[in-house]
Amino acid sequence: MNENEVISRGPIPVVTGLLIVNTIAFVALLAGPYAGLQSLALWPMGGEVAINLPPGASAGEFQIWQLVTYAFMHGGLFHLFINMFVLWMFGSAMERAWGSLTFACFYFLCIIGAGAVQVLLMSSGVMPAAPTVGASGGVFAILLAFGMTFPNQMVMLIFPPIPMKAKYFVVLIGVIELVAGVSGTQQGVANFAHLAGMVFGLIFMLTVRPKVRG
């Protein structure tokens, strides 16, 4: 079976479930976004924040479950759409390639790892202390896994619309995130959490060495 057959065939129950739960969470939290932000977003240790919260919102405290729940919250419809689009496009291929159990372990390890790094950076003062939401840590890890598993598969950039091999695409994404994180040009974006997701994804790939199912 060639790469295109692996990518296009097979069930994707984990990705489908993640798409559904993320969408339901987004809709449900529209009724009480601040309550969800306080309890489910990822907060720094110590309870102090370095940003002005919206009127009516209260700062939360770090709780261990937030290392998972933050990944099911999003800051807006566009944020949700981008993450879910990438999850569907590349996560589907990885779940078909590895199987659902391996993919689920990979995804949640990277989500938790990215969240833990973000908490440490915020709590130590390296980054501004602010609530963190979004599945981007897991999504960036999926991009890394796709590039390592199907390095020569052609992918198309959105801006600009340039085709390139997946292995080069992953390197480009990593460099962009690193530059943005170091320079601080993308305020409000957890660039180092994105990179941390990719690092934990790399650790998983090198230690577990998941095999592509034929």
C-alpha positions, 0 to 999 in steps of 0.5 A, a space after each residue: 500500500 502506497 502513501 496515498 492509500 494510507 492517507 485516504 483510507 480507514 476510519 478516524 474515530 478519534 479525530 471525528 470525536 475531537 472535532 465534535 467535542 471541540 465544536 460542542 465546547 465552543 458553542 456551549 461556552 458562548 453562553 458563559 465564556 468567562 465562567 469557562 475561561 476561569 475554570 477550563 483555560 490554562 492559568 499560570 501558577 500563583 493566580 496573577 495575570 499580566 493582562 487586563 481581562 475583559 469586563 466581567 471576567 475573573 482570573 482563575 487559578 491553575 488546576 491540573 485538569 487544565 492541562 487537557 481542558 485548555 485544548 478544547 477551548 478557543 478564542 474565536 471562530 477563526 481560531 477554532 476553524 484553523 485548528 480543526 481544519 488542520 486536525 482534520 486534514 493531517 490528523 486523519 492521515 496520522 490516525 489512519 497510518 498509526 491506528 486510533 490508540 497510538 494517535 490518541 496517545 500521541 495527541 494527548 501527550 503533546 497537548 499535555 506537554 505543550 500545556 506544561 511548558 506554557 505554565 512553566 514559562 508563564 509562572 517563571 515570568 519568561 512569558 506574560 501570565 495570561 489564560 491559554 486556550 487552543 489545541 495548537 500544541 497538538 496540531 503542531 505536533 501532528 504537522 511534525 508527525 505528518 512531515 516525518 511519516 510522509 516526508 515527500 507528500 506534497 502539501 499546499 501552503 495557504 498564504 502564499 499558495 505554494 506547493 512543497 514537500 511535507 518535510 520542508 513545510 514542517 521545517 518552515 513552520 518550526 522556524 516561523 514559530 521560533 522566530 515569532 516566539 523569540 522576537 515577540 512579534 505575535 502578541 497573544 500567541 503561545 508560540 513556545 507552546 506550539 514549539 513544545 508540542 512539536 518537541 513532545 511529538 518528536 520525542 514520541 516519534 523517536 522513542 515509540 517509533 510508531 509503525 505505519 499500518 499496511 
